[in-house]
Amino acid sequence: MHHTPLAHERLLTELDFARLNHLRGAHMPAELAHALDSLDLVPSREVPPDVVTMYSQVIVEDVTTGRRQKLTLCYPADAEPHNGFISVLSPVGAGLIGQRLGTTARWRTPNGDEVAAVIVSLLFQPEASGDYTT
């Protein structure tokens, strides 16, 4: 039976899931480990173009301040937070992975504050451009 995801569900490509599973352990935040256990998996070629996957570039808008940021979701080795490359293992990255354009991602800052940001634009998604292996 083929599963058709509902609009509010978070999705993860099978390839991203496999790679993220290799990162499980002491450094993975509990939120991300929980998300990995609850996200729906889809083949890379079937992921909708409005889903945040690894190496997607998004613009998020903080719901409290209205501040917009351009972020690229990446693996820890490629993270450069000052350049907008956010590790999937960070609270922000764990909050973004699998979310859809227009949804509100939530995460906690290191000091415990909750942040909510709307994904207002999905500038780039590897799968949408035909890249199923990055």
DSSP file with accessible surface (Angstrom, degrees, kcal/mol):
  #  RESIDUE AA STRUCTURE BP1 BP2  ACC     N-H-->O    O-->H-N    N-H-->O    O-->H-N    TCO  KAPPA ALPHA  PHI   PSI    X-CA   Y-CA   Z-CA
    1    1 A M              0   0  234      0, 0.0     2,-0.4     0, 0.0     0, 0.0   0.000 360.0 360.0 360.0 129.7    0.0    0.0    0.0
    2    2 A H        -     0   0  134      1,-0.0     2,-0.5     2,-0.0     0, 0.0  -0.705 360.0-135.8 -86.5 131.3    1.4    3.4   -1.0
    3    3 A H        -     0   0   90     -2,-0.4    -1,-0.0     1,-0.0    37,-0.0  -0.743  10.8-157.6 -89.5 123.7    1.3    6.0    1.7
    4    4 A T        -     0   0  107     -2,-0.5     2,-0.0     0, 0.0    -2,-0.0  -0.904  22.7-131.0 -99.1 115.4    0.1    9.5    0.7
    5    5 A P        -     0   0   32      0, 0.0     2,-0.2     0, 0.0     6,-0.0  -0.344  13.7-123.4 -68.7 147.2    1.4   12.0    3.2
    6    6 A L    >   -     0   0  100      1,-0.1     3,-1.6     4,-0.1     0, 0.0  -0.541  29.0-108.1 -82.8 156.7   -1.0   14.6    4.7
    7    7 A A  T 3  S+     0   0   77      1,-0.3    93,-0.1    -2,-0.2    -1,-0.1   0.795 116.7  49.7 -59.1 -30.1    0.0   18.2    4.3
    8    8 A H  T 3  S+     0   0  144      2,-0.1    -1,-0.3    91,-0.1     2,-0.1   0.557  88.4 104.1 -89.6  -6.1    1.0   18.6    7.9
    9    9 A E  S <  S-     0   0   44     -3,-1.6     2,-0.4     1,-0.1    30,-0.1  -0.469  71.1-124.7 -76.7 147.8    3.2   15.6    8.1
   10   10 A R        -     0   0   62     -2,-0.1    30,-2.1    28,-0.1     2,-0.3  -0.748  28.9-157.5 -89.4 139.1    7.0   15.9    8.1
   11   11 A L  E     -a   40   0A   1     87,-1.8     2,-0.4    -2,-0.4    30,-0.2  -0.853  12.3-171.3-118.9 153.3    8.7   14.0    5.4
   12   12 A L  E     -a   41   0A   2     28,-2.4    30,-2.0    -2,-0.3     2,-0.1  -0.997  26.6-118.9-140.9 137.6   12.2   12.6    5.1
   13   13 A T  E  >  -a   42   0A   0     -2,-0.4     4,-2.7    28,-0.2     5,-0.2  -0.447  26.2-120.1 -72.7 153.4   13.9   11.1    2.0
   14   14 A E  H  > S+     0   0  103     28,-1.9     4,-2.5     1,-0.2     5,-0.2   0.888 114.7  52.0 -59.8 -37.8   15.1    7.5    2.5
   15   15 A L  H  > S+     0   0   51      2,-0.2     4,-2.5     1,-0.2     5,-0.2   0.939 109.9  47.1 -66.4 -45.7   18.6    8.6    1.7
   16   16 A D  H  > S+     0   0    0      1,-0.2     4,-3.1     2,-0.2     5,-0.3   0.921 112.0  52.4 -60.7 -40.6   18.6   11.4    4.3
   17   17 A F  H  X S+     0   0   48     -4,-2.7     4,-2.5     2,-0.2    -2,-0.2   0.938 109.8  47.9 -60.2 -46.8   17.1    9.0    6.8
   18   18 A A  H  X S+     0   0   44     -4,-2.5     4,-1.1     1,-0.2    -1,-0.2   0.931 115.3  44.8 -61.4 -43.8   19.9    6.5    6.2
   19   19 A R  H  < S+     0   0   85     -4,-2.5     4,-0.4     1,-0.2     3,-0.3   0.900 113.7  49.2 -68.1 -40.7   22.6    9.1    6.5
   20   20 A L  H >< S+     0   0    0     -4,-3.1     3,-1.5     1,-0.2     4,-0.3   0.865 103.3  60.9 -67.9 -33.6   21.1   10.7    9.6
   21   21 A N  H >< S+     0   0   52     -4,-2.5     3,-1.3     1,-0.3    -1,-0.2   0.847  97.6  59.6 -60.9 -31.5   20.8    7.3   11.3
   22   22 A H  T 3< S+     0   0  165     -4,-1.1    -1,-0.3    -3,-0.3    -2,-0.2   0.704 101.2  56.0 -68.3 -18.8   24.6    7.0   11.0
   23   23 A L  T <  S+     0   0   54     -3,-1.5    -1,-0.3    -4,-0.4     4,-0.2   0.463  79.4 122.1 -90.8  -3.8   24.8   10.2   13.1
   24   24 A R    <   +     0   0   87     -3,-1.3     2,-0.3    -4,-0.3     3,-0.1  -0.262  44.5  69.8 -58.9 147.4   22.7    8.7   16.0
   25   25 A G  S >  S-     0   0   54      3,-0.1     3,-1.3     1,-0.1     8,-0.1  -0.971  99.6 -19.7 142.8-155.2   24.5    8.7   19.3
   26   26 A A  T 3  S+     0   0  102     -2,-0.3    -1,-0.1     1,-0.3    -2,-0.1   0.769 129.6  49.7 -61.8 -29.9   25.8   11.1   21.9
   27   27 A H  T 3  S+     0   0  163     -4,-0.2    -1,-0.3     2,-0.1    -3,-0.1   0.588  85.3  99.1 -89.9 -10.3   25.7   14.2   19.7
   28   28 A M  S <  S-     0   0   18     -3,-1.3    -3,-0.1    -5,-0.2    61,-0.1  -0.659  76.1-124.0 -81.8 126.1   22.2   13.8   18.3
   29   29 A P    >>  -     0   0   27      0, 0.0     4,-2.3     0, 0.0     3,-0.6  -0.350  18.4-120.1 -65.8 148.2   19.7   16.0   20.0
   30   30 A A  H 3> S+     0   0   76      1,-0.2     4,-2.7     2,-0.2     5,-0.2   0.858 112.4  59.4 -56.6 -36.7   16.7   14.2   21.5
   31   31 A E  H 3> S+     0   0  115      1,-0.2     4,-2.2     2,-0.2    -1,-0.2   0.895 108.1  44.4 -60.9 -40.1   14.3   16.2   19.3
   32   32 A L  H <> S+     0   0    0     -3,-0.6     4,-2.8     2,-0.2    -2,-0.2   0.920 111.4  51.9 -73.2 -41.1   16.0   14.9   16.1
   33   33 A A  H  X S+     0   0   25     -4,-2.3     4,-1.3     1,-0.2    -2,-0.2   0.930 112.5  47.2 -59.6 -41.6   16.2   11.3   17.3
   34   34 A H  H  X S+     0   0  128     -4,-2.7     4,-0.9     1,-0.2     3,-0.3   0.918 110.8  51.8 -64.2 -43.4   12.4   11.5   18.0
   35   35 A A  H >X S+     0   0    4     -4,-2.2     4,-2.6     1,-0.2     3,-1.0   0.912 105.4  55.1 -61.1 -41.2   11.8   13.1   14.6
   36   36 A L  H 3< S+     0   0    5     -4,-2.8    -1,-0.2     1,-0.3    -2,-0.2   0.847 108.7  49.1 -60.6 -33.0   13.7   10.3   12.9
   37   37 A D  H 3< S+     0   0  115     -4,-1.3    -1,-0.3    -3,-0.3    -2,-0.2   0.650 120.9  34.6 -79.6 -15.2   11.4    7.8   14.6
   38   38 A S  H << S+     0   0   71     -3,-1.0    -2,-0.2    -4,-0.9    -1,-0.2   0.604  89.4 103.2-117.5 -13.5    8.2    9.7   13.6
   39   39 A L  S  < S-     0   0   16     -4,-2.6     2,-0.3    -5,-0.1   -28,-0.2  -0.405  72.5-116.7 -71.6 148.3    8.9   11.2   10.1
   40   40 A D  E     -a   11   0A  41    -30,-2.1   -28,-2.4    58,-0.1     2,-0.4  -0.675  28.9-136.0 -82.0 136.5    7.3    9.6    7.1
   41   41 A L  E     +a   12   0A  74     -2,-0.3   -28,-0.2   -30,-0.2   -30,-0.0  -0.756  25.0 175.8 -97.0 140.2    9.9    8.2    4.6
   42   42 A V  E     -a   13   0A  14    -30,-2.0   -28,-1.9    -2,-0.4     5,-0.1  -0.980  38.9 -96.8-136.4 149.7    9.6    8.7    0.9
   43   43 A P    >>  -     0   0   42      0, 0.0     3,-2.2     0, 0.0     4,-0.6  -0.375  40.2-114.6 -60.5 146.3   12.0    7.8   -2.0
   44   44 A S  G >4 S+     0   0   16      1,-0.3     3,-1.0     2,-0.2    87,-0.1   0.863 116.2  55.5 -52.3 -39.3   14.1   10.8   -3.0
   45   45 A R  G 34 S+     0   0  182      1,-0.2    -1,-0.3    87,-0.1   -32,-0.0   0.644 109.8  47.5 -72.0 -11.6   12.5   11.0   -6.4
   46   46 A E  G <4 S+     0   0  104     -3,-2.2    -1,-0.2     2,-0.1    -2,-0.2   0.394  77.8 119.0-109.8   0.7    9.0   11.2   -4.8
   47   47 A V  S << S-     0   0   12     -3,-1.0     6,-0.0    -4,-0.6   -34,-0.0  -0.492  71.5-113.0 -69.8 131.4    9.7   13.9   -2.2
   48   48 A P    >   -     0   0   28      0, 0.0     3,-1.5     0, 0.0    80,-0.1  -0.337  21.8-119.4 -61.5 149.9    7.4   16.9   -2.9
   49   49 A P  T 3  S+     0   0   95      0, 0.0    79,-0.1     0, 0.0    -2,-0.1   0.539 108.7  63.3 -71.4  -3.1    9.3   20.1   -3.9
   50   50 A D  T 3  S+     0   0   49      2,-0.1    51,-2.5    51,-0.1     2,-0.4   0.235  81.0 101.4-105.1  16.1    8.0   22.0   -0.9
   51   51 A V  B <  S-B  100   0B   0     -3,-1.5     2,-0.7    49,-0.2    49,-0.2  -0.831  75.4-122.2-104.0 135.5    9.7   19.8    1.8
   52   52 A V        +     0   0    1     47,-3.2    46,-2.7    -2,-0.4     2,-0.2  -0.657  42.2 170.3 -76.9 113.5   13.0   20.8    3.5
   53   53 A T    >   -     0   0    1     -2,-0.7     3,-2.1    44,-0.2    20,-0.3  -0.622  47.3 -59.9-112.7 176.2   15.5   18.1    2.8
   54   54 A M  T 3  S+     0   0    0      1,-0.3    20,-0.2    -2,-0.2    -1,-0.1  -0.361 126.5  16.3 -59.7 135.7   19.3   18.0    3.5
   55   55 A Y  T 3  S+     0   0   44     18,-2.9    -1,-0.3     1,-0.3     2,-0.2   0.545  90.3 144.4  71.0  14.0   21.0   20.9    1.6
   56   56 A S    <   -     0   0    0     -3,-2.1    17,-2.3    69,-0.1     2,-0.5  -0.532  44.1-140.1 -72.4 148.2   17.8   22.7    1.1
   57   57 A Q  E     +CD  72 124C  53     67,-2.5    66,-1.8    15,-0.2    67,-1.6  -0.964  29.5 172.9-113.2 124.4   18.1   26.5    1.3
   58   58 A V  E     -CD  71 122C   2     13,-3.1    13,-2.9    -2,-0.5     2,-0.5  -0.872  32.1-136.7-128.5 160.1   15.2   28.2    3.0
   59   59 A I  E     -CD  70 121C  39     62,-2.5    61,-1.9    -2,-0.3    62,-1.5  -0.991  27.5-170.0-114.0 124.9   14.2   31.7    4.2
   60   60 A V  E     -CD  69 119C   2      9,-2.5     9,-2.3    -2,-0.5     2,-0.5  -0.892  11.0-151.7-114.1 148.4   12.6   31.6    7.7
   61   61 A E  E     -CD  68 118C  60     57,-2.4    57,-2.5    -2,-0.4     7,-0.2  -0.980  20.7-126.0-122.6 119.6   10.9   34.4    9.4
   62   62 A D  E  >  - D   0 117C  36      5,-2.6     4,-2.4    -2,-0.5    55,-0.3  -0.449  14.9-145.0 -61.9 125.8   10.8   34.6   13.2
   63   63 A V  T  4 S+     0   0   75     53,-2.6    -1,-0.2    -2,-0.2    54,-0.1   0.760  95.7  43.5 -69.9 -21.6    7.2   34.9   14.3
   64   64 A T  T  4 S+     0   0  123     52,-0.5    -1,-0.2     3,-0.1    53,-0.1   0.916 128.6  21.9 -86.7 -48.4    8.1   37.1   17.2
   65   65 A T  T  4 S-     0   0   98      2,-0.1    -2,-0.2     1,-0.0     3,-0.1   0.654  89.1-132.1 -97.5 -20.1   10.6   39.5   15.7
   66   66 A G     <  +     0   0   37     -4,-2.4     2,-0.2     1,-0.3    -3,-0.1   0.488  53.8 151.4  78.1   1.3    9.8   39.3   12.0
   67   67 A R        -     0   0  153     -6,-0.1    -5,-2.6    -5,-0.1     2,-0.4  -0.471  34.6-147.2 -69.6 133.1   13.5   38.9   11.3
   68   68 A R  E     -C   61   0C 144     -7,-0.2     2,-0.3    -2,-0.2    -7,-0.2  -0.823  16.0-176.3-104.1 144.4   14.2   36.8    8.2
   69   69 A Q  E     -C   60   0C  73     -9,-2.3    -9,-2.5    -2,-0.4     2,-0.6  -0.996  22.8-136.7-137.5 142.6   17.2   34.6    7.7
   70   70 A K  E     +C   59   0C 122     -2,-0.3     2,-0.4   -11,-0.2   -11,-0.2  -0.889  33.6 179.2 -97.4 123.8   18.5   32.5    4.8
   71   71 A L  E     -C   58   0C   4    -13,-2.9   -13,-3.1    -2,-0.6     2,-0.5  -0.955  23.1-155.8-127.7 145.7   19.6   29.1    6.0
   72   72 A T  E     -Ce  57  85C  12     12,-3.2    14,-2.8    -2,-0.4     2,-0.5  -0.991  21.3-136.1-119.3 124.3   21.0   26.0    4.3
   73   73 A L  E     + e   0  86C   3    -17,-2.3   -18,-2.9    -2,-0.5     2,-0.3  -0.679  40.1 155.9 -82.3 125.4   20.5   22.7    6.1
   74   74 A C  E     - e   0  87C   0     12,-2.7    14,-2.5    -2,-0.5    15,-0.3  -0.851  44.4 -85.5-141.8 176.0   23.6   20.6    6.1
   75   75 A Y    >>  -     0   0   30     -2,-0.3     3,-1.8    12,-0.2     4,-0.5  -0.468  51.6-100.7 -81.8 159.0   25.5   17.8    7.9
   76   76 A P  G >4 S+     0   0   52      0, 0.0     3,-1.4     0, 0.0    11,-0.1   0.843 119.4  59.4 -52.5 -38.9   27.8   18.8   10.8
   77   77 A A  G 34 S+     0   0   99      1,-0.3    10,-0.0     3,-0.0     0, 0.0   0.772 110.4  42.9 -64.0 -24.2   31.0   18.7    8.8
   78   78 A D  G <4 S+     0   0   77     -3,-1.8    -1,-0.3     8,-0.0     2,-0.1   0.402  84.8 128.1 -99.6  -0.1   29.7   21.4    6.5
   79   79 A A    <<  +     0   0   32     -3,-1.4     7,-0.2    -4,-0.5     3,-0.1  -0.379  20.6 162.4 -66.8 130.9   28.2   23.6    9.1
   80   80 A E  B > > -F   85   0C  86      5,-1.6     3,-2.4    -2,-0.1     5,-1.9  -0.654  11.4-177.1-141.2  77.8   29.2   27.3    9.0
   81   81 A P  G > 5S+     0   0   91      0, 0.0     3,-1.9     0, 0.0     5,-0.1   0.853  81.2  58.7 -51.6 -37.5   26.5   29.0   11.2
   82   82 A H  G 3 5S+     0   0  155      1,-0.3     4,-0.1     2,-0.1    -3,-0.0   0.722 110.3  44.6 -67.2 -17.7   28.0   32.5   10.5
   83   83 A N  G < 5S-     0   0   94     -3,-2.4    -1,-0.3     2,-0.2     3,-0.1   0.234 125.1-101.3-105.7   9.0   27.4   31.8    6.7
   84   84 A G  T < 5S+     0   0   12     -3,-1.9   -12,-3.2    -4,-0.3     2,-0.9   0.527  79.5 134.7  86.6   4.7   23.9   30.4    7.2
   85   85 A F  E   < -eF  72  80C  74     -5,-1.9    -5,-1.6   -14,-0.2     2,-0.5  -0.809  38.6-166.8 -90.5 107.2   25.0   26.7    6.9
   86   86 A I  E     -e   73   0C  20    -14,-2.8   -12,-2.7    -2,-0.9     2,-0.1  -0.843  17.4-124.8-105.6 124.7   23.1   25.1    9.8
   87   87 A S  E >   -e   74   0C  17     -2,-0.5     3,-1.8   -14,-0.2     6,-0.6  -0.385  12.6-133.3 -65.4 139.5   23.8   21.6   11.0
   88   88 A V  T 3  S+     0   0    0    -14,-2.5    -1,-0.1     1,-0.3   -13,-0.1   0.718 108.0  62.4 -63.2 -20.0   20.9   19.2   11.1
   89   89 A L  T 3  S+     0   0   30    -15,-0.3    -1,-0.3     4,-0.1   -57,-0.1   0.557  86.9  90.8 -83.8  -7.6   22.2   18.3   14.6
   90   90 A S  S <> S-     0   0   29     -3,-1.8     4,-2.9     1,-0.1     5,-0.3  -0.455  93.7-109.4 -79.9 160.8   21.6   21.9   15.9
   91   91 A P  H  > S+     0   0   53      0, 0.0     4,-1.7     0, 0.0     5,-0.1   0.910 121.1  49.1 -55.9 -40.4   18.2   22.8   17.4
   92   92 A V  H  > S+     0   0   31      2,-0.2     4,-1.5     1,-0.2     5,-0.2   0.952 112.7  46.6 -64.1 -48.4   17.4   24.9   14.3
   93   93 A G  H  > S+     0   0    0     -6,-0.6     4,-2.4     1,-0.2     3,-0.3   0.912 111.3  50.8 -61.1 -43.6   18.3   22.1   11.9
   94   94 A A  H  < S+     0   0    4     -4,-2.9    -1,-0.2    -7,-0.3    -2,-0.2   0.854 110.9  50.7 -63.9 -31.7   16.4   19.5   13.8
   95   95 A G  H  < S+     0   0    7     -4,-1.7    11,-0.3    -5,-0.3    -1,-0.2   0.787 114.3  43.5 -74.6 -27.1   13.4   21.8   13.8
   96   96 A L  H >< S+     0   0    2     -4,-1.5     3,-2.4    -3,-0.3   -44,-0.3   0.838  83.0 104.9 -88.0 -36.5   13.6   22.4   10.0
   97   97 A I  T 3< S+     0   0    0     -4,-2.4   -44,-0.2     1,-0.3     3,-0.1  -0.196  94.9   5.8 -56.5 129.7   14.3   18.9    8.6
   98   98 A G  T 3  S+     0   0    0    -46,-2.7   -87,-1.8     1,-0.3    -1,-0.3   0.350  96.4 132.1  84.1  -6.3   11.2   17.5    6.9
   99   99 A Q    <   -     0   0   24     -3,-2.4   -47,-3.2   -89,-0.2     2,-0.3  -0.372  50.9-126.3 -76.7 159.9    9.1   20.6    7.3
  100  100 A R  B >   -B   51   0B  32    -49,-0.2     3,-2.3   -93,-0.1    19,-0.3  -0.746  32.3 -85.7-105.3 155.0    7.0   22.0    4.4
  101  101 A L  T 3  S+     0   0   76    -51,-2.5    19,-0.2    -2,-0.3     3,-0.1  -0.279 116.6  24.7 -52.4 133.5    7.0   25.5    2.9
  102  102 A G  T 3  S+     0   0   53     17,-2.9    -1,-0.3     1,-0.3     2,-0.1   0.262  97.1 115.1  91.4 -11.6    4.6   27.6    4.9
  103  103 A T    <   -     0   0   38     -3,-2.3    16,-2.6    16,-0.1     2,-0.6  -0.435  68.9-113.5 -88.1 166.7    4.8   25.6    8.1
  104  104 A T  E     -G  118   0C  50     14,-0.2     2,-0.3    -2,-0.1    14,-0.2  -0.894  24.8-155.3-103.6 119.0    6.1   26.9   11.4
  105  105 A A  E     -G  117   0C   0     12,-3.0    12,-2.5    -2,-0.6     2,-0.4  -0.722  11.9-160.9 -89.3 143.7    9.3   25.2   12.6
  106  106 A R  E     +G  116   0C 141     -2,-0.3     2,-0.3   -11,-0.3    10,-0.2  -0.974  18.7 151.8-128.9 144.2   10.0   25.3   16.4
  107  107 A W  E     -G  115   0C  30      8,-2.1     8,-3.4    -2,-0.4     2,-0.4  -0.963  37.0-112.6-158.5 168.1   13.1   24.8   18.4
  108  108 A R  E     -G  114   0C 126     -2,-0.3     6,-0.2     6,-0.2   -13,-0.1  -0.911  26.1-130.6-109.5 139.2   14.7   25.8   21.7
  109  109 A T    >   -     0   0   37      4,-2.9     3,-2.6    -2,-0.4     6,-0.0  -0.341  37.8 -96.6 -76.0 165.8   17.8   28.0   22.0
  110  110 A P  T 3  S+     0   0  140      0, 0.0    -1,-0.1     0, 0.0    -2,-0.0   0.816 127.4  54.3 -55.1 -28.1   20.7   26.8   24.1
  111  111 A N  T 3  S-     0   0  122      2,-0.1    -2,-0.0     1,-0.0    -3,-0.0   0.386 124.3-103.0 -90.2   7.2   19.3   29.0   27.0
  112  112 A G  S <  S+     0   0   37     -3,-2.6     2,-0.2     1,-0.3    -1,-0.0   0.408  72.1 141.7  96.6  -4.6   15.9   27.3   26.7
  113  113 A D        -     0   0   96     -5,-0.1    -4,-2.9     1,-0.1     2,-0.4  -0.507  50.0-125.6 -71.4 141.6   13.9   29.9   24.9
  114  114 A E  E     - G   0 108C 106     -6,-0.2     2,-0.4    -2,-0.2    -6,-0.2  -0.742  25.0-164.9 -88.6 134.3   11.4   28.6   22.4
  115  115 A V  E     - G   0 107C  24     -8,-3.4    -8,-2.1    -2,-0.4     2,-0.4  -0.935   5.4-168.8-116.4 140.4   11.7   30.0   18.9
  116  116 A A  E     + G   0 106C   7     -2,-0.4   -53,-2.6   -10,-0.2   -52,-0.5  -1.000   9.5 176.0-128.8 131.0    9.1   29.7   16.1
  117  117 A A  E     -DG  62 105C   2    -12,-2.5   -12,-3.0    -2,-0.4     2,-0.3  -0.998  24.6-133.4-139.2 134.3    9.8   30.6   12.5
  118  118 A V  E     -DG  61 104C  39    -57,-2.5   -57,-2.4    -2,-0.4     2,-1.1  -0.671  21.4-127.1 -84.1 136.3    7.7   30.3    9.4
  119  119 A I  E     +D   60   0C   0    -16,-2.6   -17,-2.9    -2,-0.3   -59,-0.2  -0.756  37.4 171.6 -81.5 100.0    9.4   28.8    6.4
  120  120 A V  E     +     0   0C  48    -61,-1.9     2,-0.3    -2,-1.1    -1,-0.2   0.684  60.1  17.4 -89.8 -19.9    8.5   31.6    4.0
  121  121 A S  E     -D   59   0C  38    -62,-1.5   -62,-2.5    -3,-0.1     2,-0.6  -0.985  52.0-155.7-153.3 140.4   10.5   30.5    1.0
  122  122 A L  E     +D   58   0C  30     -2,-0.3   -64,-0.2   -64,-0.2     3,-0.1  -0.935  20.2 176.5-114.6  98.1   12.2   27.3   -0.2
  123  123 A L  E     +     0   0C  80    -66,-1.8     2,-0.3    -2,-0.6   -65,-0.2   0.807  64.8   7.6 -74.7 -33.5   14.9   28.7   -2.5
  124  124 A F  E     +D   57   0C  90    -67,-1.6   -67,-2.5   -75,-0.0    -1,-0.3  -0.979  51.7 178.6-153.9 136.7   16.6   25.4   -3.3
  125  125 A Q     >  -     0   0    6     -2,-0.3     4,-1.2   -69,-0.2     3,-0.4  -0.975  25.9-141.9-136.0 122.8   15.9   21.7   -2.8
  126  126 A P  T >4>S+     0   0    2      0, 0.0     5,-2.6     0, 0.0     3,-0.8   0.900 100.8  51.4 -52.3 -44.9   18.4   19.2   -4.3
  127  127 A E  G >45S+     0   0    8      1,-0.3     3,-1.7     3,-0.2     5,-0.1   0.872 104.6  56.2 -63.5 -37.3   15.8   16.7   -5.2
  128  128 A A  G 345S+     0   0   64     -3,-0.4    -1,-0.3     1,-0.3     4,-0.1   0.781 106.8  51.2 -66.0 -24.7   13.7   19.3   -7.0
  129  129 A S  G <<5S-     0   0   77     -4,-1.2    -1,-0.3    -3,-0.8    -2,-0.2   0.337 128.0 -98.3 -93.6   7.1   16.7   20.1   -9.2
  130  130 A G  T < 5S+     0   0   42     -3,-1.7     2,-0.8     1,-0.2    -3,-0.2   0.534  83.7 130.4  92.6   6.8   17.2   16.5  -10.1
  131  131 A D      < +     0   0   48     -5,-2.6    -1,-0.2    -6,-0.2    -2,-0.2  -0.830  18.5 161.6 -98.6 107.5   20.0   15.8   -7.5
  132  132 A Y        +     0   0   65     -2,-0.8    -1,-0.1     1,-0.1   -88,-0.1   0.294  68.0  52.9-105.6   7.0   19.0   12.6   -5.7
  133  133 A T              0   0  105     -7,-0.1    -1,-0.1   -89,-0.1    -2,-0.1   0.527 360.0 360.0-122.1  -8.7   22.4   11.7   -4.2
  134  134 A T              0   0   59    -80,-0.1   -80,-0.1   -79,-0.0    -7,-0.1  -0.430 360.0 360.0 -68.6 360.0   23.7   14.8   -2.4
